[in-house]
Each structure stands twice: as structure tokens, then as C-alpha cells.
Amino acid sequence: MIATGARGIDDDADVVTVDARGLRCPLPVLRLAQALAQRPEGSTVRLLATDPAARTDVAAFVRMRGLLLLDTRDEGEHTAYLVRGVSATGPAAAPGGPPAASPGMPPAAPPAPRATPGGA
Amino acid sequence: MAAAWEAGWADPRRLHAEGRRARRLLDEARAVLADGLGVGPESLSFTPGGPSALRTGLEGLVYAARRTGSRLVASAVEHSAILLLGRHAASVADDPDRFEEVPVDGVGRVDLAAWAQALGAPGTAVAALQSANGEVGTRQPLAEAYERCRERGIPLLVDASAGLGRDDTPEAYDVLVGDARSFAGPAGVGLLVVPPRTRWRRPGPHTEVEGGRMDIEPLIPLALGAAEAWARTAAARAEDARAARALVETIRVAAAAIPDTEVVGDPVDRLPHVVTCSFLLADGEALVTELDRRGIAVASGSACTSSTLEPSHVLAAMGALTHGNIRVTVPMESVCPSRTEDVAALVAALPGAVAAVRAQVASR
């Protein structure tokens, strides 16, 4: 279920898929949060959910945590959400945003080595 | 209320002494409420509840405007009685343009530019807007929205059922709707105000009931109870609202201090007594239960607590989190003398309750 590899975030092989189909709120967002927490910053997670509330909640979660919602796509019975676990209001994305905690950090986090967590 | 049942049981249309007494009591109840709302008593009709007043009020405007068109415009955060009526009309006509839901911003306030644009679409006959939202408390820009309606000669129904008696009574409307529950009156009393200047006509056969606007006689004891509630709370209204506003502010501050929390709705331009908070990765139903276990009664707008799977249409329209919500309605002090202590207890219990529920959720 979890693919690994030292490649860029746009590479499909680097995207973790979390299957939350059939789960009701707040579990889809919880599974997404857990997957992101287990991965290095900058990872991308693909969440599959059937709960209609997830459409609003994933977007709200992304906004509250300062993440990026790259894509929302209807795939028949479920919806797929592509979320990137990196700050959308970081120094690179929004110069007027809150000051960065460590000003010496590079603007975008490069893909870090895999931690290879167990299956969610 | 017991006294009201004792006094108002008779049929007010009969000429016997009990009937005349019941008629006089109904007239008095109507006079108290009409006076409170700043309208003539002939403009005020009693309905069997707020949603029923919304439906009746809207149907009369639509019917009277049927030669202008049949299109209805409403904000996306209106009461479901309005939204369901509009969606039903569009569905039956197989014409999605028959009803337009105007979007709101992140605090739940209607987008005035989109509102004006929606009113400008051909065939627009009637518009509906709440004075404030009962879930998140945000007040709507009624004066501006009404002005846009007037420019186009479109009648506006204003739904004041969330805050009548707690906040200023709206003045900019063609039809006004309220619910006695908002000012601590009994359930089952809707207030429908149709001033003489408004073009309004009930579809269907002529009736003599409630100024020709209803076909159901009001329950006189309930109408008396509503008038009694209004009169009892009128004197303390401004001071009560000021204190309720401060209590809600303490809840907002306490909730915002909890990590991953959003306090939704406008922080300032809002009803004095309502607030909704969203706690990320918490379960709304579990939170309501956890607070109840600690002796505090709140409501939830989360999808998990409703019978349908659909999330709150208000929170969804705002783009707010639809899980992990609690809605707090601060009652009037006259019906809940311990409200200050109750809010203090809620504020004290909230961080622990949220942490407990988040721990439960995380273990699933």
C-alpha cells in the first residue's frame, strides 16, 4: 500500500494512498492526518473517501493546518483528495505570511529519505 | 403556561362568554407582539411554528408575484424550510434557474455582489434572507440586501427566527418571520408579519383565519404564552443581550485557546447568544456526550450526529469544518438564572472534554 523511493513528490510512486472508504467523519480526516504525521514533511497523501462530509472537511483541515490540497477528483463511488503535507503559507508560498521559525531554512523542503512506516 | 391553558381553551369564533373571552385574549396576545415588533396587529399572523411561517410567508410572496416570474433567490445558509422549498420548486419545474442559492464568505455572510447579480437574473420574483444565522450567529447585511431588492422591485422575506427578541428587530423587509422560541416563548408559535404595503396572497381558497393568511386557527394558550414571554423579557432585553454577548466572548476565547480549533462565524457582527466551535479530529457526537456527562448541555452541527449523512449546510457553505462541532446557545437570564455559572463550567470543562474525545477518536 505504501510505495517508497527517493524521487520527487510529483512522482506517483512517491504518493501514499490512504483508503478511508466507508468511514464516517471525522475518521477520513483522522486517517489523512495520521498518514501525514508518519511521513516526512513534503510528502503527498492520496485519500479515498465516500463520506460526503469529507469534501468540506478535507478542505477545512488543509486550511487549518496550512497544507496544500493539490487535487480533488470524483472517481465513481468515492472521491480522491491529493494533499501535500507542507505549509502553504511558508516563506516560499506566501512572502506576507507569518515569519518562519527558522529563517535559514531553504524555501521548500526537499524530499527527505523515507521512514517506511507500517501499513495504516 | 398553565394559566394560559385555563384561560384560553374556548373557541374564539363563538359568541358565548368563554368564546368572547378567548377572542379578547388572542387579540391581546397579538397586540403585545405586534407592538413589540413595531407593526399593526392586523399585520401579524400566528402560525404553528417558525418553519411554517417561513413557508407560508414565502408561498404568499411567490403567488402574488406570479406574473413577474417564478424565480427565487436566497442565501446558501437560510433555514432548510426555505432551501427545501426552493429546491423542490426547481426540481418540479425541471429548471435549476428557478432557485438560486447565493454563496456566503468564510464567516457565513452573504456575498452582496453575488446577491445583486442573482436578483438581476430574468424572472426573479422573490428573495429571502435571514437577519442572522442561528448556527454560527453571523448577522447578514440586511439593509444593503434590501436596498438591492428595492432597486429591482423584488419583495424580500426576512427570517428573524434565530434572534427575534435577542437582537434588534429588523426594519428592512417586506415579510418578516419569527419564532417564539427565540425569546423563550413556547415551541409551536410562528410569527408571520405581512404589512399592508406588501403584495402578498395566499394560494388556494379564501380563508378568514389569521387575516386570510392561514387555514389553521392559532392555539390561544400558546399565543398567550408567546406574548407573556415577550412582555416578560422586553424590559431586560438590552442588558440581557450585552451580558450574553460577553458570555459568548468568553466561550470564543476559551475555545480558540485549544489547539486545532476554529471558532466559526463573525466574532463581532453577530447574534449575542450563539456560537459554534469546530475541533479538528474530534467527534461532535462524542463531544456532546462528554460535555453532557460533565453536566453541560450543548448541541452539535456535525454530520455524525444527524440522521442523514449530509453535513450542516451552513458550515459546508462557509467552508468550515463539519465534524467535531459544538453549538452553544446562551439562554436568557430570566429563564436560566445560573447561565453565568453554566458558561464558566463549560469553559472549564471544554479543554479536558476535547482532549478526551480526541484521544478516543485517535484510537479508532
Interface residues (C-beta under 8 A of the other chain):
Chain A: R24 C25 P26 L27 V29 L30 A33 Q34 D51 P52 A53 R55 T56 D57 A59 A60 F61 R63 M64 R65
Chain B: D260 E262 S278 L280 L281 A282 D283 S302 A303 C304 L309 E310 P311 L315 A316 G319 A320 L321 T322 H323 G324 V361 A362 R364
